Amino acid sequence: MDAGTLRGMDDATLRKQIDDLYQELFNLRFQRAAGQQPNFNRVSEVKHDIARVKTVQRERARAKEAKAQ
């Protein structure tokens, strides 16, 4: 998932996306603890995706703050 795609989404979709990513991260951590995780790199990919979504959300919040002033 790239930042350009995320910037094209609306706020509700971003919230849904971040909820889904946190759920996936939880499941991956649970699988790792149980020793069943086939792809160890996926955890870091999900973490990076969460950071991208949060970055876009923060950009939008700062833009709204700047307009309010």
N, C-alpha and C positions, 0 to 999 in steps of 0.2 A: 504494500500500500504506500503510495507516495503522497507528499504534502499537497500537490496540485489537485489530486482527487478529493482529498479531505476539505480543501478550501471551497470546493464546489458543492459541498453538502450543507444542508441547513442545520441549525442548532439542535433540533430534536434528533436528527439523524446522527449527529456527532455524539450526543448523549447515549443513544442506543448503541452506537459503535463501541464506545468506551466501556459500557456495561458488558457487552459481549466479549470484549478483549479481557476484562478482568475475570469473567467467568472461565474463559479459556485458560488464562494463566493459573487460576485455582485448580482446574482439572489437570493441567500439565504438572503442577507441583505435587498433586495427589498421586499421579501416575509415577512420578520420579520416586516418591517415598515408597511406593509399593514395588518399585523395580520393574515397571512395565513400560517405561517410556522408550519408544523406538527412535525418536528424533530429538537429541539433546539440544540442538541449535534452535529449536522452535521456541524455547523459553525466552531466549534473548531477542528473537524476532518479535515476539509479542510485547516484550517490554519496550522495545524501540517504537512499535506501533502505538502503544499507549502514550509514550512521550510525544509522538507526532500529533496525536489527537489533542493532547493537553496544550501543546504549543499553539495550535490553530485556535483553540478555545480562548487562550490567553490573548492572542493577537486581536481577536474580535472584542474581547472585554476591554482591552486598552483603546481600541478604536472608538468604542462607545463612550468611554470616559473622556477621550479627547474631543469628541463632538459635543459632549455635555458642557464642556468648559468654554 
